[in-house]
Amino acid sequence: MPIKDPDNIKWAVIFNLFIFAILGSLASYCYRILNGDKFRIGTLVAQIFISTFAGALVVLAASYFNWEFELAGGVAGLAGWSGATLIKALEERLIRKAKGDG
């Protein structure tokens, strides 16, 4: 049984949240380039994939918590910017909960 009615999903909103996540990813990568890192297409593609996954987690959280579009967009952009760092922090929190540490 689905959690939410799939007929009421606003695909334009979800698409826009993913765009924010990708823009955050590109902004983060450009910032690294400006700070002296060498441009590598493989690294850029990998960062976009990681940030898209982080954005997908934001879409799920936004749906669950009924966030307003502006809040969800901002969080999706930040998730895109932080990418793997956000995913690693969420993973560590999940592991602590699974172990019963908090």
Secondary structure in CASP SS format (residue, H / E / C, confidence):
PFRMAT SS
TARGET T0000
AUTHOR 0000-0000-0000
METHOD secondary structure of the structure
MODEL  1
M C 1.00
P C 1.00
I C 1.00
K C 1.00
D C 1.00
P H 1.00
D H 1.00
N H 1.00
I C 1.00
K C 1.00
W H 1.00
A H 1.00
V H 1.00
I H 1.00
F H 1.00
N H 1.00
L H 1.00
F H 1.00
I H 1.00
F H 1.00
A H 1.00
I H 1.00
L H 1.00
G H 1.00
S H 1.00
L H 1.00
A H 1.00
S H 1.00
Y H 1.00
C H 1.00
Y H 1.00
R H 1.00
I H 1.00
L H 1.00
N C 1.00
G C 1.00
D C 1.00
K C 1.00
F C 1.00
R C 1.00
I H 1.00
G H 1.00
T H 1.00
L H 1.00
V H 1.00
A H 1.00
Q H 1.00
I H 1.00
F H 1.00
I H 1.00
S H 1.00
T H 1.00
F H 1.00
A H 1.00
G H 1.00
A H 1.00
L H 1.00
V H 1.00
V H 1.00
L H 1.00
A H 1.00
A H 1.00
S H 1.00
Y H 1.00
F H 1.00
N C 1.00
W C 1.00
E C 1.00
F H 1.00
E H 1.00
L H 1.00
A H 1.00
G H 1.00
G H 1.00
V H 1.00
A H 1.00
G H 1.00
L H 1.00
A H 1.00
G H 1.00
W H 1.00
S H 1.00
G C 1.00
A H 1.00
T H 1.00
L H 1.00
I H 1.00
K H 1.00
A H 1.00
L H 1.00
E H 1.00
E H 1.00
R H 1.00
L H 1.00
I H 1.00
R H 1.00
K H 1.00
A H 1.00
K H 1.00
G C 1.00
D C 1.00
G C 1.00
END
